[in-house]
């Protein structure tokens, strides 16, 4: 799943998981877990994440390899937030094959609006938005009744930095996927309150056409 921060990667991945049972590996989630543990590695990672900077490739790759090893052989998975740099894409090629890139095309203005009102469940990681994707009860997760919180990097300055970093990395990465002939499925979003279900159903349709599911 490829796209800018706030493009909807986590939201769509969790729905694809519900509908197709495919597991997701989200590097951002792994890093937030590490930060919570307050280890030396966690403190190091925190320094980057809080500023909207990328975590160095050697840390990302190590963490990813450990997580990939837990996926049972022969089953598929969704990568959310990885690869984010050309180096990561090349390193991934040595470890596993990407069948398809689900590319989320969302304009920056929409992302800034969305991220500043995003909320996340502290217990299960489900994503909400206090303006466009409200939970049934304010501040409470629909799925597990956990408390909702705002990510510390969802502030206007850090969002701008994350977007800048994304745009710098996206071009060479997309060129690389093209060169490697990885099939690309593009989902274009133009509405602030676009319901995720329609986007996800279309994605599944495209995946079926290509016999991936
Ligand atoms: P978003 O895509 O909304 O920025 P994520 O949860 O995917 O959020 O990532 C949060 C932060 O974790 C990023 O801003 C970055 O600091 C770090 N991160 C996540 N994935 C990677 C990656 N593949 N390479 C480097 N840093 C990463």
Boltz pocket constraint, residues with backbone or C-beta under 6 A from the ligand:
constraints:
  - pocket:
      binder: B
      contacts: [[A, 3], [A, 4], [A, 5], [A, 6], [A, 27], [A, 28], [A, 29], [A, 31], [A, 45], [A, 48], [A, 49], [A, 50], [A, 52], [A, 53], [A, 54], [A, 55], [A, 56], [A, 60], [A, 80], [A, 81], [A, 82], [A, 83], [A, 84], [A, 85], [A, 88], [A, 153], [A, 162]]
      max_distance: 6.0
